[in-house]
Structure formats: structure tokens, C-alpha cells
């Protein structure tokens, strides 16, 4: 398991009965989590909650606020800062478990001792983008949602990262990678955090099981000859680490060698145990 255990401003306090209780700096949120099928370990912790997201039987859901929260607030991870706030889809604008991948990529970038270009597909609000930029890379951040790209830009300013280190692109990931291949552009690192289902800015339908392998294979074509890494994240139930391992072996390692690993990502739970948060597949060039 890959454990994101170095947070100070974020903590999973307890889990159970299909929910998780989290501390985001000094604000406590209660949110659904279908993986937490066990009983709550510390029921007394759940009496102090600032906001609770409840799913509706008709689909979707809504927040109940027990005190007035800031419009947004900040959390810090190492030298990075991010804005977070409850959104209409239960999320907060940050996936803390990904810090374990931020650290892995940042270490590869820092030790490369040469210029590194990184392509972040489905970049969301920029957690991985800022981690790579802070480590010294120049990052191209791609997301189909203009609002998410704007949020990522605000996080960049909050973190004090120079604006020349990031290029922001609102576009469909598959189309952008195809254009980069035609242009002859290449990257030393590529990461992707694709949704299970979504639509591009032009209404393009994305369904993970149908599209992911083709995207990984296309990305291999825009990896530089001296590339450092490729990372695939998946939150889709049923897409196990072995699936990501197979794709990276076939689409990347078969042509380039290197090492492929894939594992479950988890967050530690203060009340006990860990919370499963998806899977990551990593390809890394061998020296």
C-alpha cells in the first residue's frame, strides 16, 4: 500500500457506516465513502462536525452546515498551500491521498539534475501541478473544466510559485495529447487522474474503461527519450492495481524498459486502520 501519512493540516479522524470524518485544518467535515463498510470506531468523535454531506435517494446530495464556514480556507502540505471548500458534488477541491504521488514525482524531478517538462492531464485544482512545479519542473496543466483550471491558478498564486512554471490549458485530454504528438512536443513526466465518466469542453464523452488504454498508449508517444516517469491514478471501483500495471507494461515498458509498479493508495485513520482511496500505477525509467 502507498500511504499518504505526512499531512499536518489534514486528518481522517474516523471512518465507518459508509462515511468518513475528516479534519481540514480546523474544520471538520463528514462525507460519504462507499469503501467504509465497517462500523465507526470512535462514535464520540462524530458529535463535533462543522458540515455534513448527505446523499439523496434521487441522486446527488447536499451539505448541511452546523456553523458558518469561510467561503474558502487553506490547507498546507510541506511548502504548498491550497484553497479548499465544500462543493456541490461532496468534494473539497483536493484529494489528500495524492500527496504520496506528489512526493514521488517531486523526488524524481529534483534528482534528475536537468530540465524536466511535465504534462498533467485531468489536472483538476493543481495539487500535482504545483508539487512538480515547486520541485523545479515546467508543467503543462490540462483540464476540460475552465473553473477547475481557474482554481488551480489561484492555488499557484497562493503557493507563491512563479507563473512561468505552469502553462494552463482548457481542453479535452485525448485531443490535446494527439496535437502534442503532431507538434513533436515531448515531456519527461506525464501523469493522469481521469474520471470514471465525464464530458470534454466540446461535449466529448469520456468513459474510463473505453478510453484509458488508448490514452496511455498515446501518451507514450509524447514521452521524451530520456523520460523519468508516467503515473496513472484511478478511483474507479473494479479497476485494480493489476489493471494499471498491465497497461503500463504493455504501452510503456514494452517499448522503453524501466520499472512498473502499481498499488492501492490509502490514508491513515486516527481511530484505527486505513481508508482505501483508489489505485496508482507508476512507470519509472531505470538509470
C-alpha positions in Angstrom: 0.0 0.0 0.0 1.0 3.6 -0.7 0.2 5.6 2.5 -0.1 9.4 2.4 0.9 9.8 6.1 2.8 13.2 6.2 -0.1 15.6 6.4 -0.4 18.1 9.3 -3.4 20.2 8.1 -5.5 17.2 7.0 -6.5 14.1 9.0 -9.0 11.3 8.7 -10.4 11.1 12.2 -12.6 8.1 11.8 -14.5 6.0 9.2 -17.4 3.6 9.1 -21.0 3.0 8.1 -20.3 4.4 4.7 -18.8 7.7 5.8 -15.6 9.4 6.7 -14.9 12.1 9.3 -12.1 14.5 8.3 -10.3 17.5 9.7 -9.3 20.1 7.1 -7.1 22.4 9.1 -9.5 23.3 11.9 -12.8 22.4 10.1 -14.4 19.0 10.5 -16.4 17.6 7.6 -18.5 14.4 7.4 -18.8 12.9 3.9 -19.9 9.7 2.3 -17.4 7.0 1.4 -18.7 3.7 0.0 -15.5 1.9 0.9 -16.1 2.4 4.7 -18.4 -0.6 5.1 -17.3 -1.3 8.7 -18.7 0.2 11.9 -17.4 3.5 13.2 -14.6 3.0 15.7 -14.9 6.2 17.7 -18.6 7.3 17.7 -17.9 10.1 20.1 -15.7 11.9 17.5 -18.7 12.4 15.2 -20.5 14.7 17.7 -18.3 17.6 16.6 -19.0 18.3 12.9 -19.0 21.6 11.0 -20.7 20.3 7.8 -22.2 17.1 6.7 -22.8 16.0 3.1 -25.8 13.6 2.7 -26.6 11.7 -0.5 -30.1 11.9 -1.8 -32.1 8.8 -2.7 -32.9 10.6 -6.0 -29.2 11.1 -6.8 -26.8 13.8 -5.9 -26.9 15.2 -2.4 -26.4 18.4 -0.3 -24.5 19.9 2.5 -25.9 20.7 5.9 -23.8 23.4 7.7 -23.8 23.5 11.5 -21.9 26.8 11.7 -21.0 29.5 9.2 -17.8 28.4 7.4 -15.4 30.7 5.5 -16.1 30.9 1.8 -12.8 29.0 1.4 -9.8 28.3 3.6 -6.3 27.0 3.2 -4.5 23.8 4.0 -0.8 23.3 3.8 1.3 20.3 2.7 5.0 20.7 3.1 5.7 24.1 1.4 2.5 24.0 -0.7 -0.8 25.7 0.1 -4.2 25.0 -1.3 -7.7 26.6 -1.2 -10.5 24.2 -0.2 -14.2 24.5 0.3 -17.2 22.2 0.2 -18.5 21.8 -3.4 -21.9 20.7 -4.7 -20.5 17.2 -5.5 -19.3 16.4 -2.0 -15.7 17.2 -2.9 -13.5 20.0 -1.4 -11.1 20.7 -4.3 -8.3 18.5 -3.1 -7.5 14.7 -2.9 -5.1 14.4 0.1 -4.2 10.8 -0.6 -2.4 12.0 -3.8 0.4 13.6 -1.6 2.2 10.2 -1.7 2.4 10.6 -5.5 3.4 14.3 -5.3 6.4 13.3 -3.2 7.4 10.5 -5.6 7.3 12.8 -8.6 9.0 15.7 -6.8 11.9 13.4 -5.8 12.4 12.2 -9.4 12.3 15.8 -10.7 14.8 17.1 -8.0 17.3 14.4 -8.5 17.2 14.5 -12.4 19.6 17.4 -12.4 18.3 18.6 -15.8 15.3 20.5 -17.1 12.1 18.5 -16.7 8.8 19.1 -18.5 5.7 17.5 -17.0 2.2 17.0 -18.6 -0.6 16.8 -16.1 -3.8 15.5 -17.7 -7.2 15.9 -15.9 -5.2 18.3 -13.6 -8.2 19.4 -11.5 -7.2 22.1 -9.0 -3.5 21.6 -9.4 -2.2 19.6 -6.5 0.2 17.6 -8.6 0.9 20.5 -10.9 2.1 22.6 -8.0 4.1 19.8 -6.4 6.0 19.2 -9.7 6.5 23.0 -10.3 7.8 23.5 -6.8 10.3 20.7 -7.4 11.7 22.6 -10.5 9.6 21.3 -13.4 7.8 23.2 -16.1 4.3 21.9 -16.1 1.5 21.9 -18.7 -1.8 21.6 -16.8 -4.8 20.3 -18.8 -8.4 20.1 -17.7 -11.6 20.3 -19.6 -13.3 22.4 -16.8 -12.4 26.1 -17.0 -13.5 26.6 -13.4 -11.1 23.9 -12.2 -8.2 25.5 -14.1 -9.0 28.9 -12.6 -9.0 27.3 -9.1 -5.6 25.7 -9.9 -4.3 29.1 -10.9 -5.4 30.6 -7.6 -3.6 27.8 -5.8 -0.5 28.6 -7.8 -0.6 32.2 -6.6 -1.3 31.1 -3.0 1.7 28.8 -3.0 3.9 31.6 -4.4 5.0 29.5 -7.4 6.3 31.6 -10.4 3.7 31.9 -13.1 6.3 31.0 -15.8 6.5 27.5 -14.4 2.9 26.5 -15.4 1.1 26.6 -18.7 -2.7 26.3 -18.3 -4.8 24.6 -20.9 -8.6 24.1 -21.0 -9.0 21.2 -23.4 -10.0 17.6 -23.9 -7.1 15.4 -22.8 -7.1 12.9 -25.7 -7.3 15.7 -28.3 -4.5 17.7 -26.6 -2.1 14.7 -26.5 -2.8 14.0 -30.2 -1.9 17.6 -31.1 1.2 17.5 -29.0 2.3 14.4 -30.9 1.8 16.1 -34.2 3.7 19.2 -33.0 6.6 17.0 -31.9 6.4 18.1 -28.3 7.6 15.8 -25.6 7.7 15.5 -21.8 10.0 13.9 -19.2 7.0 13.2 -17.0 3.3 12.5 -17.6 0.5 12.0 -15.1 -3.2 11.5 -15.5 -6.0 11.4 -13.0 -9.0 10.5 -15.2 -12.6 10.4 -14.0 -14.7 7.3 -14.4 -17.1 9.3 -16.7 -17.2 12.8 -17.9 -17.5 15.3 -20.8 -14.9 17.4 -22.5 -15.4 21.2 -23.3 -17.0 20.3 -26.6 -19.3 17.7 -25.2 -17.0 14.8 -25.8 -18.0 11.7 -23.7 -15.3 10.1 -21.7 -15.8 6.6 -20.2 -12.7 5.3 -18.5 -12.9 1.6 -19.5 -13.3 2.5 -23.1 -10.7 5.3 -23.3 -7.9 4.7 -20.8 -5.6 2.3 -22.7 -5.7 4.4 -25.9 -4.8 7.5 -23.9 -1.9 5.8 -22.1 -0.6 4.5 -25.5 -0.9 8.0 -27.0 1.0 9.5 -24.0 3.9 7.1 -24.6 4.4 8.8 -27.9 4.9 12.1 -26.3 7.3 10.9 -23.6 10.8 12.2 -24.2 13.6 9.8 -25.0 15.0 10.4 -21.6 11.7 10.4 -19.7 11.5 10.0 -16.0 8.0 8.8 -15.2 4.4 8.1 -16.1 1.7 8.0 -13.5 -1.9 6.7 -13.8 -4.4 7.3 -11.0 -7.8 5.6 -10.8 -10.7 6.0 -8.4 -13.0 3.7 -10.4 -14.2 0.7 -8.4 -13.1 -2.5 -10.1 -10.1 -1.0 -11.8 -7.5 -2.8 -9.7 -3.7 -2.1 -9.5 -3.0 -5.1 -11.7 -5.0 -3.5 -14.5 -2.9 -0.3 -14.3 0.2 -2.5 -14.1 -0.7 -4.4 -17.3 -1.5 -1.2 -19.2 1.9 0.4 -18.3 3.8 -2.8 -19.0 2.2 -3.1 -22.5 2.0 0.6 -23.5 5.2 1.9 -22.0 7.7 -0.6 -20.5 7.5 -2.9 -23.5 9.0 -0.1 -25.7 11.2 1.6 -23.1 12.1 -0.8 -20.4 12.1 0.7 -16.9 10.2 -0.4 -13.9 6.4 -0.6 -13.4 4.7 -0.8 -10.0 1.1 -0.5 -9.1 -0.6 -0.4 -5.7 -3.5 0.7 -3.6 -3.4 4.3 -2.2 -4.7 4.7 1.4 -5.0 7.4 4.1 -4.2 6.6 7.7 -7.2 6.8 10.0 -6.6 8.2 13.5 -9.2 6.0 15.1 -7.6 2.9 13.5 -6.9 1.3 10.2 -6.6 2.9 6.8 -9.1 4.2 4.2 -8.8 2.9 0.6 -8.6 5.8 -1.9 -8.1 4.1 -5.3 -5.0 2.8 -7.1 -2.0 4.2 -8.8 0.2 2.7 -11.5 3.8 4.1 -11.9 6.3 3.7 -14.7 9.8 4.9 -13.8 12.8 4.8 -16.1 15.8 2.9 -14.7 19.2 4.5 -14.5 
